[in-house]
């Protein structure tokens, strides 16, 4: 038994050594190509991660942000043995993300950690597959289709408000689970065409998403866990794989239920057919993929599952997190809440009627509040790209094959773009201020060809959920901004949840 354990350890150590030597040889070639670029100190194996590794996990994102803000607009940053060029100047970001930059559509090495979960869905796909899938899925977010989703947003937001009623008069609570379950119900019923009733109880799926994103983010910070065979042997890897089964089973169940509905009633997916009152039936995002599968010639069952997993994650987790952060920041600014309530009153004139598309579009001040919240707390705080050819950034020629790290949070905290960047100021998004800023100084939904395909849907959902909560409750944050740690679990979350108390605005909900 002892001999077997010793042999296993020896094999693992040898494998680590061989991988390190291989990485070192490759990074050595890359070092020579980027020798003229500014860089921060790096160490064998761990790279530039030492200052980050020395602080508690809950403080690591803020340390990464501090490092980014303390260095120049462009520098080399080593994630273990993997180098990347970090940029945060809006002009440089435009070079990388601009629509003309087809040579930067690929994703770097770190995105491979998402493959067991999301496969090669839109978030991780490259080349012709990305182009094909983007073309197939773009019609799902047409204006008229988005408008047809508003009743779902309204109905689930009403349920959310009713669920929150039991917290009125309490000493405080974490709002995150309520928001996550509501957002999951919205994305499932609207985009997937399947009701899951997550708000009626706990959600194993929501918990699994949190655990798997935490596992992936921790893996990124530990280069020794980069090899799959080592990661899978660790407790973190076993948790990751257990959660993936829950997530994949959930997605497969959603797909199967939608297929059964289509078989029972084909008119649910025929865009030209109408219901009894002459309204067109809603064509769900999942329906479009199933239509495009055409017996597997355009989209295979596995590709559909990958896209469903991608949209279930991005469509519920990022949106839910954005709602939570917005409520958190509003809980420190009662004056802004009152101004929002005045906007709602001017639109609804004291009635409790549900919002229309026009109503949501007319919520201009709420939109500015949401954008400013996303500036301070971007739901996705950083993105990466892989160069397919040499390009010039910031006066330096960056070679093909190099990874580009774009720290969205650092870009949003640049005082050249946002004076007094830590201050919450919705007026940062007044039209006259936006016109004076570089268009890539704010990229909460990314930008260019690979921008967020669902950003218009996300904004409608954010407006719908927030307006319902704020029309019915005053929100008070229980934690100071400086006491809340920002935790990057692929999505930027609070380490301790978002703790608030609520006061009823009306006599009944």
Secondary structure as UniProt FT lines:
FT   HELIX           2..33
FT   TURN            34..36
FT   TURN            44..46
FT   HELIX           50..53
FT   HELIX           57..59
FT   HELIX           60..70
FT   STRAND          74..79
FT   TURN            80..81
FT   STRAND          82..87
FT   HELIX           90..97
FT   TURN            99..100
FT   HELIX           102..104
FT   HELIX           109..114
FT   HELIX           115..118
FT   TURN            119..120
FT   TURN            122..124
FT   HELIX           127..138
FT   HELIX           139..141
FT   HELIX           143..148
FT   HELIX           150..164
FT   HELIX           165..167
FT   TURN            168..169
FT   STRAND          173..174
FT   HELIX           176..190
FT   HELIX           198..200
FT   HELIX           204..220
FT   HELIX           223..225
FT   HELIX           228..231
FT   TURN            232..233
FT   HELIX           235..264
FT   HELIX           266..268
FT   TURN            271..272
FT   TURN            276..277
FT   HELIX           285..293
FT   HELIX           294..296
FT   HELIX           301..330
FT   TURN            331..332
FT   HELIX           334..348
FT   TURN            349..350
FT   HELIX           357..362
FT   HELIX           364..376
FT   STRAND          382..386
FT   STRAND          391..393
FT   TURN            394..395
FT   STRAND          396..398
FT   TURN            400..401
FT   STRAND          403..407
FT   HELIX           408..412
FT   TURN            415..417
FT   TURN            421..422
FT   HELIX           426..429
FT   HELIX           431..436
FT   TURN            439..440
FT   TURN            444..445
FT   HELIX           448..450
FT   TURN            453..454
FT   HELIX           455..472
FT   STRAND          473..477
FT   HELIX           481..483
FT   STRAND          486..488
FT   STRAND          492..494
FT   TURN            495..496
FT   STRAND          499..504
//
